[in-house]
């Protein structure tokens, strides 16, 4: 076994030895199916803490020659597959961790030459007397071996995008690395020596103008996870089972760490879920492995609508985003959509494919993003937070006139880019207006199914604030009287439908009159 060629199964054994391991070997069923086909070129990108390296180590342990992994996999999902033994430890695997290679290589500019030299040296031990004495190309070496023996290779590259992200301004390093990847994977010759290619990192494959650098790869991302969705993060069923085993409140775990929408799956941050199961503390585990400093320069970029979008999402709303033009690097930002798309790939935002909109996925990320925003010292944000806090205080004090005036002021001063056309635009402003509520309340539930209809907004207090803050049921109306809004809440029995909630409830009706351009509000204590 070598460091890069057939490195064995010990790295994956560490994952199996851990107290919590969630079986994701079903992914191997897919890779077995597509290997040695045009679909056998896979780039699976996901944020940090989402199990990228464990997956790469799993693939290596299963396919690599020179080790016996039968006992390791036989009781897992893949062990029940008819093709389990057909592919087990049958292939030469080259596993590269680009992040790790940076230090022994002596820097980013030497990574490609380091990988080439060391991998060829190991290949000579497996295939003596085949490679020419003077050979300084890894793709050429693989081609030589295939020509002489007919053997094909599985190539696994972990943290493939490190040189794209960390050396974004170094064109020489990037050009050399992209040239290396193209030589390895593009064209007719690589199809002769590659059995399967698997790249994983945070970013999708970099684009040159609008085309992928490696357009023969199938990409699975946080924007479109496709068939690999259940193998990115923990699914809801997996988290529910862990909560039962470790006696954790599932709904609290859901509010803190859920929120990523991948196909039909609700996906959770694995690192955070494992931490809360083992430690029992509900907090942000995000900053333990990554600093929000990467976010600060992004949200400070001077793009129209960016700051308003960040505030709106922190308030619990979604924001439309065009993800198609992002170049999949960290320097080619042309507008707010590029910034938001990058934040989706980083895991700081979730993405809804159906509505093509971004949102803050959960409480953990809301806290991290809020901390990042606070360090930017946006003057407009500081003033806005004061206005929002005053609005929440007025709501809790049932001061209807102050609430109406507060929403009017916030719309005019901080959300004027949102033009009123209907109740949907009014609801966007309302989301922004109640930003300060996020400290005490869970993310507001929009279109909450209640009674004989849907309440526009329901704010439920976090458990620690339940004795001090009432739930808020909010109904919005456009060009109608404020009493119409309140009557709808009462007549359709919205409050009675908030199950498992025993605290106080305030009913809030808010309207906007198109002719007078005035907001009106009425607030009433709910009596059961």
N, C-alpha and C positions, 0 to 999 in steps of 0.2 A: 504493500500500500504506500501511496505517496501523499504529499501535501495537497497536490492539485489533481493528480491522476489516480482515480480509484481510492479516495481517501477513507473509505470504510464507513462504518455505521455508528461509531462511538458518539458523534455529535448528536445524533437523533436519540440515542439511548439516554442522554441527559434529560431530554424532554419527557421520555417515557418514565424516568425515575421520579419525576416531580409529583407532588401530591395531587395536583390537578393537571390532567391531560385530557383534552377533548379530541376525539378521533376524527381526523380530517383525511384519512387515507382513501376516502371515496374519490378524491382528486386523482388518485392513481388509476382508477377505472377509466377516467377520461384520457389521461396521458397514454395509457396502454392502447386505447382505441385510435388515437390520432398519430402515434409515432410512425415514422417512415411514410407520412403522407404530407400533402401540402399544408395541412392544418397542424402539423407537428412543430410549428414555430410559434411559441407562446410568450407574450410579455404580460405578466400579471402584476400590476402596480397597485399599491395600497399604502396608507400612512404608516408612520412608525407605530410600534406596539401592536401591530395587527398580525404578527406571526410570520413575517416574510422569511426570516432565516430558518425558523423551525420547518417551514414547508420545503425550503431548499435542501435542508438536511434530511428530511423525510425522503425526498426523491433520490438523493444520493445513496442513502442507506438501502433503499429498495432495489435500485438498478445496478449498483456498483459491483463489479467483479472483485474477487479477492477477499470477500467476507461472506459469512453465512447469516442471513437476516431472517431465516424462516421462523424461528421462535418469536422474534420481535414483532412480526406482522400477522402471524397465523390467527391470533384471537381478535384482530382488528377488522374493520369493515372490508378491507381489500382481501383479507384472508378467506372470505366467503365467496369471492369471485372465482368463476371457473378458470380464468386465465391467471390466477394468482401466481402459480409456480412457473408458468410459461416465461414470464419476464423477470422473475426474482433473481437478482445478482447475475444477470446474463450479459451485461454490457460494460464497455469501457466508459467511465464517467469522468469528465473534466469539470471540477467544481471550483469556481473562482469567486472569492469574496473581495470585491474591488476596494471596499473600505479598509479591510485588513491589509491589503497590498500596499497601501500608501506609505506606511512606515518602513517596512523592509526594502521597498523599492528606492527609498530616499527622496520621495516627493512625487507630486502629481505628474510631472514631466517625464518621469522614468517608469511609470506604472506599466505601460505597454511593453517596453523592452524587458522589464523584470518578469512579467507574466510569460512572455515569449521564451526567454532564456530558460527559466526554471521549468516550465511545462515541457519544452523540448528535451531538456536533460532527463526528466522522468520518463518521457516516452521512449528514449533510447534504451532505458533499462527494460522496458516491456518488449520493445521491438528492436533488438540489436541487429546491426548490419543492414538496416533498411534505409535509414536517413543519411543523406550526404554529410560529409564532415562540416562543410560550411553551409549552414542553414540558419537563417535568421527570420523566418516567417512561420508562425504557428499554423495558419491555414495551409501553407505549402506542406508542412510536416504531416498534417492529417491526410492530405491528398496523397502523399507518398505512401503512407501506411495503408490506406484504403486500396490503392492500386496494387500493392504487393500482397495484401492478405484478404482483401474484401471486407475487412472490419469497418463498422460504422460506430460513431461516438454519440454519447449523450452529453450535451454541453449545458451546464447550469451556471448562471452568473447571478450572484446575490449582490444587492446594492449596485446594480448595473449603472445607475444614473449619478453616482457620486461625483464623477468628473464633469457631468453636465451641470449639476447644482453648485458644487463648491468651487469649480473653476470656470464659472460662467463668463468671466471677463478675459480668460486666457484662451485666445483663439487658436494658438499653436497646439496647446494640449487637447482642446476639443476636436480640432481637425484630425489630429493623429489618432485619437481614440475612435472617432466616427469612422475613419478610414479602416482601422483595425476591425471594427464590428462588421462593416460592409464586406471586407475580405473574408471574414469568418462565415457569414451567413447568406450573402446575396450572390445570385448567379447560379449557373448550372453545376459547377464543380462542387460547391458545398452540399448539394443534394445527394452527392455520391458518398460523402463521409459523415453526414449528420443523420442520426437516428431520431433524435429529439433535441430541440433547443428550448430552454426555459430561462427567461430573464425575469428578475423581480427587483423592484425598487419603488420609490415614491412616485416618480414621474412616468407618464407614458413615453414612448419613443419620440425623441426630438424631431420636430418638423423642419424641413428646409423649404421656406416659403409656406406652401400649404400641403406639401407632401411629406409623409413619414420617411425618415432616413432609412428605415428597414421596412419597406411596405409589404414584405412577404410575411410579416408577423401578424398573428391574430392578437388583438389587444383586449385585455380585460381590466377595467379601471373603476374608480369610484364614480365615474359618470355612467358607465355601462359595464357591469360586471358579468353579464351574460350567464352562461351555464356554470361559471365558477362562483357565483354569488354565495352559495352556502359554505364555501371554503375560504371566505374572506371574513375574518372576525368570528364571533360566536353568534349563533342564531338564537331566536327567542326561546325555542324549546330547550336548547342546550342550557341557557341561563336559568330557565325555570327549574330544570332538574338540579342544577347546582344550588339554587336557593332552597329547595326542599332538603337537600343533603346537609347544607351548612346552616339551615334555619335562619335565612336572611329574608327580609321583606322584599318580595319580588317587585312590587309596584314602586318601592323606593329605589331599588336597583335600576328599574326601567327609567325612572325620571332622571336619574343621575348619569347613566351610561348608555342608554339606547339612542335611537334616532337616525341612524344611517339607513337609508332606504336603498336596497340593492335588489332589483327585480321584485319578487313578491316577499322578500325577506326583510325583517327588522333585524339589523345587525348591531352588535354591541362591541365595544372596545375590549379585546381579550385581556390586556394587561390590567386594566382597571377592574374588570370583573373578578379576575383571580385575586387581585389585591384586596378587594372588599370582602371576598369570601374568606380569605385566610386571616385578615386583620380585623374585620368587622367595623371599620371606620368608613363612613361615607364622606369622601372628600375628593378633591382633584388629585389624581395620581399622574396626570399628564406631565406636569412640570418636573417630576422626578427623573424623567428620561429625556426631556426636551424643553428648551427654553422658548418662551413666547417672543424672544427678541427677534426671531426671524419674521414675525408678523408685523412688528412695529414699522419698519420702513415701507412695508406694503400698504398698510392702511393710511400711511401719511402721504401717499402719492397724490398729486394734485389733479385728480380726474373728476370731471363733473359727476355728481351724484354718488360718489363713493362713500363719503362720510354719512350721508343720509341713509344709504343702504345698510351700512354697518349698524347704525343706531336702530333702524327699523328691524333688522334681524335680531339684535340684542333684545328688542322688545317682544319678540315672539312671532314676528311675521316672516313671510317668505318674500324673496326678491327675484324677479325674472333675470336670467343671466344667459348670455350667448357664449357657449363654451367652444364653439367651432373654430375660432380663429386663434386661440392660445397656441403659442409655438412650442410648448412643453419644455421651456427653459426658464431661467430665473432673471433674465435681463430684457427680454423682448415684450415688455408690457406696453400696450398701446392705448388701453382704456380701462375703465372700472371692471368690465367683464373679464379681462385677462387676470386681474388681481383676484377677483372672486373665484375664478376657475382654479387658480393655483391654490387658494385656501381650501377648496374642495379636495384637491389631491393631497394636501397636507393633513386633512382630517379636521380642520378648524370649522368647516361648514359641511352640512349634508347637502344632498342633491336629489331632487325629485325629477326623474326622467319624464314622467307623464306631463307635468306642468312646466318643465324646464326652469325650475326655480331653485334657489339656494336658501338655506336656513341654518340657524344654530341648532345642532342636533339634540343637545342635552345640557343638564346643569353643569357638569364638569367642564364642558367646552365654553359654556356661557361665562363661567368664572375666569377661565384662562383668557378668553377674548376680552372680557371686561378689564382684566388687569393690563392687557396689552394696550387697550384704548386709553386707560388712565395714565400710563407712562408717556403717552404722546402729548398730554397736556393740551388737548384741543380746547381752546377758549370757549368755542361754541358749545362743546359738550359739557363743560363745567357749568355754564349758565343754564343749559338745557336741563341738566340733572336737578338743579334747584327748582326750575319751573315744574318739572315732572313730580318732584317730591311734594311741592305745594298742591298740585292737582290731586295726588293720592290722599293727602291730608284732608283736602276739601271734600273728597268723595266719602271718606270715612266719617267726617263730621256731618255728612248729609247736607252740605251747603250747595244746593243746586245752582244758584247763580254763579258762585265762584268756579264751579266745575265747567259750566258753559263758557265763562270768560277765559278760563285756563286753556281749554281745548282750542278756542278761537285764537288765543295768543300763540300757542305752540304751532298751530297750522300756519299762521302768517309769518312767524319768525324762523321756524326750524324745518318746516315740511312744506314750504310754499311750492316746491317742485311737483307736489302731488296735487293735481287739479281735480276739483270736485266734479264728478259726472254722475255718480250713483252711490248706492250704499257701500259698494266695494271700496271706492276711494275714501269714503268717510271712515271705514273700518281700518284702512292703512294708517290714517292719521291718528286714530284712536290707539292703535298698537304702539306707535311711537310715543304718544303722550303718556302712556302708563309704563314707560321704561323703568322708573324707580320701583314699580311694584315687583319686579323680578327678584328683588332681594328677599321679599317675604312670601311671594306666591310662586307656584309652579308656572311654567310656560302656559299662557292662556289657551284655552281650548276654543277653537273657532268652529262655528256650526255644530255646537254641542247638541246631540240628539236628546231632546227633552220633551216630555209630555206629548202634545199633539203637534210637534214641529221641531225646529232647531233654534236654540238660543244663539245669538250672534257671537257672544263672548261669555266664557265662564272662567273666572279667576279663582282657583282653589288654593288656600294658604298651605304653606309647607307645615309639616307636623309640629315643628318646634314653635311656630307662630300661631298655631290654631287657637290658643286661648285669647289671643290679642287682636287677631285680624279676622273679619268675617269673609265669607265667600262673596264674590260679586257676580251677579247675573246681569249682563248688559245687552240691551236691545237697541239697535240703531234704526232710524227711519229717515227717509229722504223726502222732503217736501210734504211732511205730514205733521200733525200736532204731537207734542211731546207725550200727551196722555195716551195717544194711540200706541206708542211704544210700550208704555208701562202696562196698559190694558192687555197687550198681547202676551207679556210675560205671565200675567196673572191668569188670564182666560185659558191659556194653553198649558198651564201648570208646569212651567219650566222648573221651578225650584224643587218640586216634589220628585223630580227625576234624578236628582243628584244623590245617587245611592251611596251608602256607607259614609255619609257625611252628617254629623250631628251638631255642627257649630252654627253660628249666626250667619244670616244671608242678607245682603243688601240688594235690592232691585233697582237697576239704573236704566232709565230711558233717556236716550240722547237723539236729538233731531237736528237737521240743518235745513233752513228755508232758503231755497234758491233765489227768490226774489229779494228778500230782506238781507240775504247773506249773513244770517245770524244763526248761532247754535242755541239750542235750548236744552235744559236738562231737568229731570225730576228724579228724586231718589226716595225710596220707601223701604222701611224695615219689613222683612218678610215675617209673617206670623203663621205658624203652622196650624 
